[in-house]
Amino acid sequence: MDWQSAPSYTIRLMISASAALFAFNSAFSAEEKKPTACNEDAMLVFDASGSMGGSVGLGVATPVTRIDKVRSALAEVLPSATRFRRVGLITYGPGPYQQCNVKLDLKPTPNAADLIMRAVNALTPAGRTPLTSAVAQAADVLDFRHKPSLIVVVTDGEETCGGSPCDLGKQLHAAAEQLTIHVIGYRPKGFSWTGEQSLVDAKCLADQNGGLYIAAETEEDLILALEKTLGCPMVTQQAYNATVCPLLAHS
């Protein structure tokens, strides 16, 4: 049967089928090119400046320090987060008092939870807050100019070593292939940063690079913030759908 002798409804059916096949192939190709959830390397930028050694509560006889709370939150989140992506660690602040120290503890590594916790547990907060330098080094470690990357900053204070987090955020965004920076600002109730400009700078660093600024007052807040930024909610949801939903359907 040729096009001229075919009934009009047959021609319409063939055209519709061809259009549907084209749409399917286009969607399949787009899905193939779509990046897998949580496949980018990540760097955790960890604040170990002197203020992190401060007590969480005012007037507590046996003080629990801020760094203790962050360690506890990390121990809760890292085992699951590091199953889905390679994670590395940069710390700043430990070492001689009032120094602007930045240290690369670990490049992005698979299943890095134990290695990261070992490094974090060994820290003694003492120095200042070279936040800008630490983030810049984290970006370089990730080769951010050439591949998608993620940085998660956990800090309880503002830049104190002369850098500008906001300016750095703009520079990174201009040069990056695809860089996301999240900032978790740990601000226990009853304490505050030196000034509001520090908050503006931290938010600017995240905003310039498609990230979130999340304020955390408690350990529970820290856990939720780390899960949201370093974790993999898409993969977690897929796993839930694959395991729990079929069970519910047959219950």
Phi and psi in degrees as GROMACS dihedral restraints (atoms count N, CA, C in turn):
[ dihedral_restraints ]
;  ai    aj    ak    al  type     phi  dphi    fc
    3     4     5     6     1   -97.1    20    10
    4     5     6     7     1   172.4    20    10
    6     7     8     9     1   -61.5    20    10
    7     8     9    10     1   -35.1    20    10
    9    10    11    12     1   -71.0    20    10
   10    11    12    13     1   -35.1    20    10
   12    13    14    15     1   -92.1    20    10
   13    14    15    16     1   -11.4    20    10
   15    16    17    18     1   -70.3    20    10
   16    17    18    19     1   141.5    20    10
   18    19    20    21     1   -60.8    20    10
   19    20    21    22     1   150.3    20    10
   21    22    23    24     1   -60.7    20    10
   22    23    24    25     1   -36.3    20    10
   24    25    26    27     1   -68.7    20    10
   25    26    27    28     1   -30.1    20    10
   27    28    29    30     1   -68.5    20    10
   28    29    30    31     1   -41.1    20    10
   30    31    32    33     1   -62.4    20    10
   31    32    33    34     1   -44.3    20    10
   33    34    35    36     1   -62.1    20    10
   34    35    36    37     1   -39.2    20    10
   36    37    38    39     1   -64.0    20    10
   37    38    39    40     1   -42.5    20    10
   39    40    41    42     1   -65.9    20    10
   40    41    42    43     1   -39.2    20    10
   42    43    44    45     1   -64.7    20    10
   43    44    45    46     1   -42.5    20    10
   45    46    47    48     1   -63.7    20    10
   46    47    48    49     1   -41.8    20    10
   48    49    50    51     1   -64.1    20    10
   49    50    51    52     1   -41.5    20    10
   51    52    53    54     1   -63.4    20    10
   52    53    54    55     1   -42.0    20    10
   54    55    56    57     1   -63.7    20    10
   55    56    57    58     1   -40.9    20    10
   57    58    59    60     1   -64.9    20    10
   58    59    60    61     1   -41.6    20    10
   60    61    62    63     1   -63.8    20    10
   61    62    63    64     1   -40.9    20    10
   63    64    65    66     1   -62.5    20    10
   64    65    66    67     1   -43.4    20    10
   66    67    68    69     1   -64.3    20    10
   67    68    69    70     1   -40.2    20    10
   69    70    71    72     1   -63.2    20    10
   70    71    72    73     1   -46.4    20    10
   72    73    74    75     1   -62.7    20    10
   73    74    75    76     1   -38.1    20    10
   75    76    77    78     1   -65.7    20    10
   76    77    78    79     1   -42.9    20    10
   78    79    80    81     1   -65.3    20    10
   79    80    81    82     1   -39.6    20    10
   81    82    83    84     1   -64.4    20    10
   82    83    84    85     1   -41.9    20    10
   84    85    86    87     1   -64.4    20    10
   85    86    87    88     1   -41.2    20    10
   87    88    89    90     1   -63.7    20    10
   88    89    90    91     1   -38.7    20    10
   90    91    92    93     1   -66.3    20    10
   91    92    93    94     1   -36.5    20    10
   93    94    95    96     1   -64.4    20    10
   94    95    96    97     1   -35.7    20    10
   96    97    98    99     1   -82.1    20    10
   97    98    99   100     1   -19.2    20    10
   99   100   101   102     1   -65.8    20    10
  100   101   102   103     1   130.8    20    10
  102   103   104   105     1   -64.3    20    10
  103   104   105   106     1   143.7    20    10
  105   106   107   108     1   -67.6    20    10
  106   107   108   109     1   142.2    20    10
  108   109   110   111     1   -59.3    20    10
  109   110   111   112     1   133.9    20    10
  111   112   113   114     1    63.8    20    10
  112   113   114   115     1    31.4    20    10
  114   115   116   117     1   -93.9    20    10
  115   116   117   118     1    -4.3    20    10
  117   118   119   120     1   -82.4    20    10
  118   119   120   121     1   146.0    20    10
  120   121   122   123     1   -67.4    20    10
  121   122   123   124     1   153.9    20    10
  123   124   125   126     1  -132.6    20    10
  124   125   126   127     1   149.1    20    10
  126   127   128   129     1  -121.3    20    10
  127   128   129   130     1   130.7    20    10
  129   130   131   132     1   -92.7    20    10
  130   131   132   133     1   122.0    20    10
  132   133   134   135     1  -103.5    20    10
  133   134   135   136     1   112.4    20    10
  135   136   137   138     1  -111.8    20    10
  136   137   138   139     1   126.3    20    10
  138   139   140   141     1   -81.9    20    10
  139   140   141   142     1   115.2    20    10
  141   142   143   144     1  -122.7    20    10
  142   143   144   145     1    34.4    20    10
  144   145   146   147     1   -72.1    20    10
  145   146   147   148     1   170.6    20    10
  147   148   149   150     1   -55.6    20    10
  148   149   150   151     1   -34.3    20    10
  150   151   152   153     1   -65.8    20    10
  151   152   153   154     1   -23.9    20    10
  153   154   155   156     1   -70.1    20    10
  154   155   156   157     1   -12.7    20    10
  156   157   158   159     1   -86.6    20    10
  157   158   159   160     1    -1.9    20    10
  159   160   161   162     1   -74.2    20    10
  160   161   162   163     1   157.2    20    10
  162   163   164   165     1   -69.6    20    10
  163   164   165   166     1   144.7    20    10
  165   166   167   168     1   -73.6    20    10
  166   167   168   169     1   -42.2    20    10
  168   169   170   171     1  -105.3    20    10
  169   170   171   172     1   150.1    20    10
  171   172   173   174     1   -83.9    20    10
  172   173   174   175     1   130.4    20    10
  174   175   176   177     1    72.5    20    10
  175   176   177   178     1    24.6    20    10
  177   178   179   180     1   -85.0    20    10
  178   179   180   181     1   132.1    20    10
  180   181   182   183     1   -65.2    20    10
  181   182   183   184     1   -44.3    20    10
  183   184   185   186     1  -111.3    20    10
  184   185   186   187     1    93.5    20    10
  186   187   188   189     1   -67.9    20    10
  187   188   189   190     1   139.7    20    10
  189   190   191   192     1  -104.0    20    10
  190   191   192   193     1   124.7    20    10
  192   193   194   195     1   -83.5    20    10
  193   194   195   196     1   163.2    20    10
  195   196   197   198     1   -62.1    20    10
  196   197   198   199     1   -41.8    20    10
  198   199   200   201     1   -64.6    20    10
  199   200   201   202     1   -30.7    20    10
  201   202   203   204     1   -61.5    20    10
  202   203   204   205     1   -42.9    20    10
  204   205   206   207     1   -65.6    20    10
  205   206   207   208     1   -41.2    20    10
  207   208   209   210     1   -68.5    20    10
  208   209   210   211     1   -40.1    20    10
  210   211   212   213     1   -58.0    20    10
  211   212   213   214     1   -45.4    20    10
  213   214   215   216     1   -62.3    20    10
  214   215   216   217     1   -41.4    20    10
  216   217   218   219     1   -65.4    20    10
  217   218   219   220     1   -42.3    20    10
  219   220   221   222     1   -62.5    20    10
  220   221   222   223     1   -42.0    20    10
  222   223   224   225     1   -60.9    20    10
  223   224   225   226     1   -28.7    20    10
  225   226   227   228     1   -76.0    20    10
  226   227   228   229     1   -38.1    20    10
  228   229   230   231     1   -95.5    20    10
  229   230   231   232     1   -36.6    20    10
  231   232   233   234     1   -59.8    20    10
  232   233   234   235     1   -40.4    20    10
  234   235   236   237     1   -55.4    20    10
  235   236   237   238     1   -39.3    20    10
  237   238   239   240     1   -81.7    20    10
  238   239   240   241     1   -39.6    20    10
  240   241   242   243     1   -64.0    20    10
  241   242   243   244     1   -38.1    20    10
  243   244   245   246     1   -82.0    20    10
  244   245   246   247     1    -1.2    20    10
  246   247   248   249     1   -74.4    20    10
  247   248   249   250     1   -24.9    20    10
  249   250   251   252     1  -109.7    20    10
  250   251   252   253     1   -11.5    20    10
  252   253   254   255     1  -151.1    20    10
  253   254   255   256     1   156.7    20    10
  255   256   257   258     1   -80.9    20    10
  256   257   258   259     1   132.1    20    10
  258   259   260   261     1  -128.2    20    10
  259   260   261   262     1   139.3    20    10
  261   262   263   264     1  -121.0    20    10
  262   263   264   265     1  -179.9    20    10
  264   265   266   267     1  -141.0    20    10
  265   266   267   268     1   131.4    20    10
  267   268   269   270     1  -123.0    20    10
  268   269   270   271     1   133.2    20    10
  270   271   272   273     1  -117.1    20    10
  271   272   273   274     1   149.8    20    10
  273   274   275   276     1  -138.4    20    10
  274   275   276   277     1   145.3    20    10
  276   277   278   279     1   109.7    20    10
  277   278   279   280     1   -35.1    20    10
  279   280   281   282     1   -69.4    20    10
  280   281   282   283     1   158.5    20    10
  282   283   284   285     1   114.8    20    10
  283   284   285   286     1  -156.9    20    10
  285   286   287   288     1   -56.8    20    10
  286   287   288   289     1   145.1    20    10
  288   289   290   291     1   -57.0    20    10
  289   290   291   292     1   133.7    20    10
  291   292   293   294     1    68.0    20    10
  292   293   294   295     1    16.4    20    10
  294   295   296   297     1   -91.9    20    10
  295   296   297   298     1   155.2    20    10
  297   298   299   300     1  -100.5    20    10
  298   299   300   301     1    70.3    20    10
  300   301   302   303     1   -91.3    20    10
  301   302   303   304     1   137.1    20    10
  303   304   305   306     1  -129.1    20    10
  304   305   306   307     1   133.1    20    10
  306   307   308   309     1  -133.4    20    10
  307   308   309   310     1   130.2    20    10
  309   310   311   312     1   -83.6    20    10
  310   311   312   313     1   107.5    20    10
  312   313   314   315     1   -87.4    20    10
  313   314   315   316     1   -33.8    20    10
  315   316   317   318     1  -158.5    20    10
  316   317   318   319     1   128.5    20    10
  318   319   320   321     1   -76.1    20    10
  319   320   321   322     1   162.1    20    10
  321   322   323   324     1   -52.3    20    10
  322   323   324   325     1   124.2    20    10
  324   325   326   327     1  -137.3    20    10
  325   326   327   328     1   140.7    20    10
  327   328   329   330     1   -65.8    20    10
  328   329   330   331     1   146.8    20    10
  330   331   332   333     1    47.8    20    10
  331   332   333   334     1    53.5    20    10
  333   334   335   336     1   -90.8    20    10
  334   335   336   337     1     6.2    20    10
  336   337   338   339     1   -54.8    20    10
  337   338   339   340     1   -50.6    20    10
  339   340   341   342     1   -64.5    20    10
  340   341   342   343     1   -40.3    20    10
  342   343   344   345     1   -65.2    20    10
  343   344   345   346     1   -41.3    20    10
  345   346   347   348     1   -66.5    20    10
  346   347   348   349     1   -45.0    20    10
  348   349   350   351     1   -64.8    20    10
  349   350   351   352     1   -35.9    20    10
  351   352   353   354     1   -61.9    20    10
  352   353   354   355     1   -42.7    20    10
  354   355   356   357     1   -69.4    20    10
  355   356   357   358     1   -44.0    20    10
  357   358   359   360     1   -66.5    20    10
  358   359   360   361     1   -39.3    20    10
  360   361   362   363     1   -67.6    20    10
  361   362   363   364     1   -20.9    20    10
  363   364   365   366     1   -88.7    20    10
  364   365   366   367     1    -3.9    20    10
  366   367   368   369     1   -75.5    20    10
  367   368   369   370     1   143.0    20    10
  369   370   371   372     1  -120.7    20    10
  370   371   372   373     1   107.3    20    10
  372   373   374   375     1   -61.0    20    10
  373   374   375   376     1   133.2    20    10
  375   376   377   378     1  -156.2    20    10
  376   377   378   379     1   -40.1    20    10
  378   379   380   381     1   -88.2    20    10
  379   380   381   382     1  -159.8    20    10
  381   382   383   384     1   -93.8    20    10
  382   383   384   385     1  -162.4    20    10
  384   385   386   387     1  -124.3    20    10
  385   386   387   388     1    82.9    20    10
  387   388   389   390     1   -84.8    20    10
  388   389   390   391     1    59.8    20    10
  390   391   392   393     1   -58.7    20    10
  391   392   393   394     1   -44.1    20    10
  393   394   395   396     1   -62.0    20    10
  394   395   396   397     1   -47.1    20    10
  396   397   398   399     1   -63.4    20    10
  397   398   399   400     1   -39.5    20    10
  399   400   401   402     1   -65.0    20    10
  400   401   402   403     1   -42.1    20    10
  402   403   404   405     1   -67.3    20    10
  403   404   405   406     1   -40.9    20    10
  405   406   407   408     1   -61.2    20    10
  406   407   408   409     1   -41.9    20    10
  408   409   410   411     1   -67.6    20    10
  409   410   411   412     1   -37.9    20    10
  411   412   413   414     1   -61.3    20    10
  412   413   414   415     1   -42.4    20    10
  414   415   416   417     1   -62.5    20    10
  415   416   417   418     1   -42.2    20    10
  417   418   419   420     1   -64.5    20    10
  418   419   420   421     1   -41.7    20    10
  420   421   422   423     1   -59.4    20    10
  421   422   423   424     1   -35.7    20    10
  423   424   425   426     1   -79.2    20    10
  424   425   426   427     1    -5.0    20    10
  426   427   428   429     1    54.4    20    10
  427   428   429   430     1    50.3    20    10
  429   430   431   432     1   -63.6    20    10
  430   431   432   433     1   -19.8    20    10
  432   433   434   435     1   -73.6    20    10
  433   434   435   436     1   -18.3    20    10
  435   436   437   438     1  -122.1    20    10
  436   437   438   439     1    -8.7    20    10
  438   439   440   441     1  -153.9    20    10
  439   440   441   442     1   156.3    20    10
  441   442   443   444     1   -59.9    20    10
  442   443   444   445     1   138.9    20    10
  444   445   446   447     1  -146.7    20    10
  445   446   447   448     1   159.4    20    10
  447   448   449   450     1  -134.1    20    10
  448   449   450   451     1   133.7    20    10
  450   451   452   453     1  -122.9    20    10
  451   452   453   454     1   132.0    20    10
  453   454   455   456     1  -120.0    20    10
  454   455   456   457     1   117.5    20    10
  456   457   458   459     1  -101.2    20    10
  457   458   459   460     1   130.2    20    10
  459   460   461   462     1  -117.6    20    10
  460   461   462   463     1   116.5    20    10
  462   463   464   465     1  -144.3    20    10
  463   464   465   466     1   151.3    20    10
  465   466   467   468     1  -114.3    20    10
  466   467   468   469     1     9.7    20    10
  468   469   470   471     1  -153.9    20    10
  469   470   471   472     1   179.4    20    10
  471   472   473   474     1   -95.3    20    10
  472   473   474   475     1   163.3    20    10
  474   475   476   477     1   -56.1    20    10
  475   476   477   478     1   128.4    20    10
  477   478   479   480     1  -129.0    20    10
  478   479   480   481     1    14.9    20    10
  480   481   482   483     1  -119.8    20    10
  481   482   483   484     1    23.2    20    10
  483   484   485   486     1    89.8    20    10
  484   485   486   487     1    -1.9    20    10
  486   487   488   489     1   -85.1    20    10
  487   488   489   490     1   169.2    20    10
  489   490   491   492     1  -124.5    20    10
  490   491   492   493     1   100.6    20    10
  492   493   494   495     1   -56.4    20    10
  493   494   495   496     1   -37.4    20    10
  495   496   497   498     1   -67.0    20    10
  496   497   498   499     1   -46.1    20    10
  498   499   500   501     1   -61.6    20    10
  499   500   501   502     1   -41.3    20    10
  501   502   503   504     1   -61.7    20    10
  502   503   504   505     1   -42.0    20    10
  504   505   506   507     1   -57.0    20    10
  505   506   507   508     1   -41.8    20    10
  507   508   509   510     1   -66.0    20    10
  508   509   510   511     1   -41.5    20    10
  510   511   512   513     1   -65.9    20    10
  511   512   513   514     1   -42.2    20    10
  513   514   515   516     1   -64.4    20    10
  514   515   516   517     1   -43.1    20    10
  516   517   518   519     1   -61.0    20    10
  517   518   519   520     1   -40.0    20    10
  519   520   521   522     1   -67.4    20    10
  520   521   522   523     1   -29.3    20    10
  522   523   524   525     1  -101.3    20    10
  523   524   525   526     1   -11.2    20    10
  525   526   527   528     1   -81.5    20    10
  526   527   528   529     1   146.8    20    10
  528   529   530   531     1   -69.0    20    10
  529   530   531   532     1   -55.2    20    10
  531   532   533   534     1  -166.1    20    10
  532   533   534   535     1    94.5    20    10
  534   535   536   537     1  -117.5    20    10
  535   536   537   538     1   130.7    20    10
  537   538   539   540     1  -116.1    20    10
  538   539   540   541     1   132.2    20    10
  540   541   542   543     1  -124.5    20    10
  541   542   543   544     1   120.2    20    10
  543   544   545   546     1  -105.4    20    10
  544   545   546   547     1   143.7    20    10
  546   547   548   549     1  -123.6    20    10
  547   548   549   550     1   123.9    20    10
  549   550   551   552     1  -104.1    20    10
  550   551   552   553     1   112.2    20    10
  552   553   554   555     1   -95.8    20    10
  553   554   555   556     1   106.2    20    10
  555   556   557   558     1   -85.4    20    10
  556   557   558   559     1   109.0    20    10
  558   559   560   561     1  -130.2    20    10
  559   560   561   562     1    83.1    20    10
  561   562   563   564     1   -54.5    20    10
  562   563   564   565     1   144.9    20    10
  564   565   566   567     1   -59.4    20    10
  565   566   567   568     1   136.1    20    10
  567   568   569   570     1    97.5    20    10
  568   569   570   571     1   -10.1    20    10
  570   571   572   573     1  -121.8    20    10
  571   572   573   574     1   160.5    20    10
  573   574   575   576     1  -148.2    20    10
  574   575   576   577     1   162.1    20    10
  576   577   578   579     1   -74.4    20    10
  577   578   579   580     1   169.2    20    10
  579   580   581   582     1   -59.0    20    10
  580   581   582   583     1   -41.1    20    10
  582   583   584   585     1  -156.3    20    10
  583   584   585   586     1   164.2    20    10
  585   586   587   588     1   -68.7    20    10
  586   587   588   589     1   -22.8    20    10
  588   589   590   591     1   -61.1    20    10
  589   590   591   592     1   -32.8    20    10
  591   592   593   594     1   -63.6    20    10
  592   593   594   595     1   -38.1    20    10
  594   595   596   597     1   -67.2    20    10
  595   596   597   598     1   -41.8    20    10
  597   598   599   600     1   -60.6    20    10
  598   599   600   601     1   -44.1    20    10
  600   601   602   603     1   -62.8    20    10
  601   602   603   604     1   -42.9    20    10
  603   604   605   606     1   -64.9    20    10
  604   605   606   607     1   -42.8    20    10
  606   607   608   609     1   -65.1    20    10
  607   608   609   610     1   -39.3    20    10
  609   610   611   612     1   -62.5    20    10
  610   611   612   613     1   -42.0    20    10
  612   613   614   615     1   -57.2    20    10
  613   614   615   616     1   -44.2    20    10
  615   616   617   618     1   -71.4    20    10
  616   617   618   619     1   -47.0    20    10
  618   619   620   621     1   -59.3    20    10
  619   620   621   622     1   -39.8    20    10
  621   622   623   624     1   -66.4    20    10
  622   623   624   625     1   -16.8    20    10
  624   625   626   627     1  -127.9    20    10
  625   626   627   628     1    34.6    20    10
  627   628   629   630     1    64.8    20    10
  628   629   630   631     1    22.1    20    10
  630   631   632   633     1  -107.5    20    10
  631   632   633   634     1  -174.8    20    10
  633   634   635   636     1  -110.4    20    10
  634   635   636   637     1   146.6    20    10
  636   637   638   639     1  -107.2    20    10
  637   638   639   640     1   122.4    20    10
  639   640   641   642     1  -122.6    20    10
  640   641   642   643     1   121.4    20    10
  642   643   644   645     1   -85.8    20    10
  643   644   645   646     1   134.3    20    10
  645   646   647   648     1  -128.1    20    10
  646   647   648   649     1   129.5    20    10
  648   649   650   651     1  -106.2    20    10
  649   650   651   652     1   -24.0    20    10
  651   652   653   654     1  -129.8    20    10
  652   653   654   655     1   171.1    20    10
  654   655   656   657     1   -62.1    20    10
  655   656   657   658     1   -38.5    20    10
  657   658   659   660     1   -62.5    20    10
  658   659   660   661     1   -39.9    20    10
  660   661   662   663     1   -61.6    20    10
  661   662   663   664     1   -41.4    20    10
  663   664   665   666     1   -63.0    20    10
  664   665   666   667     1   -42.7    20    10
  666   667   668   669     1   -60.9    20    10
  667   668   669   670     1   -47.7    20    10
  669   670   671   672     1   -63.0    20    10
  670   671   672   673     1   -40.4    20    10
  672   673   674   675     1   -66.3    20    10
  673   674   675   676     1   -41.5    20    10
  675   676   677   678     1   -67.1    20    10
  676   677   678   679     1   -39.6    20    10
  678   679   680   681     1   -63.0    20    10
  679   680   681   682     1   -38.6    20    10
  681   682   683   684     1   -72.3    20    10
  682   683   684   685     1   -31.6    20    10
  684   685   686   687     1  -101.1    20    10
  685   686   687   688     1   -42.5    20    10
  687   688   689   690     1   -98.0    20    10
  688   689   690   691     1   -24.5    20    10
  690   691   692   693     1   -74.9    20    10
  691   692   693   694     1  -171.0    20    10
  693   694   695   696     1  -132.7    20    10
  694   695   696   697     1    79.9    20    10
  696   697   698   699     1   -62.0    20    10
  697   698   699   700     1   -32.6    20    10
  699   700   701   702     1   -66.1    20    10
  700   701   702   703     1   -45.1    20    10
  702   703   704   705     1   -67.9    20    10
  703   704   705   706     1   -39.9    20    10
  705   706   707   708     1   -60.0    20    10
  706   707   708   709     1   -43.2    20    10
  708   709   710   711     1   -66.0    20    10
  709   710   711   712     1   -39.0    20    10
  711   712   713   714     1   -63.1    20    10
  712   713   714   715     1   -41.3    20    10
  714   715   716   717     1   -64.7    20    10
  715   716   717   718     1   -39.5    20    10
  717   718   719   720     1   -62.4    20    10
  718   719   720   721     1   -46.0    20    10
  720   721   722   723     1   -62.5    20    10
  721   722   723   724     1   -36.2    20    10
  723   724   725   726     1   -76.2    20    10
  724   725   726   727     1   -26.1    20    10
  726   727   728   729     1  -108.9    20    10
  727   728   729   730     1   -49.7    20    10
  729   730   731   732     1   -79.4    20    10
  730   731   732   733     1   -43.6    20    10
  732   733   734   735     1   -60.1    20    10
  733   734   735   736     1   -43.5    20    10
  735   736   737   738     1   -61.3    20    10
  736   737   738   739     1   -34.5    20    10
  738   739   740   741     1   -66.8    20    10
  739   740   741   742     1   -40.6    20    10
  741   742   743   744     1   -65.7    20    10
  742   743   744   745     1   -35.6    20    10
  744   745   746   747     1   -66.6    20    10
  745   746   747   748     1   -28.6    20    10
  747   748   749   750     1  -100.7    20    10
  748   749   750   751     1     2.9    20    10
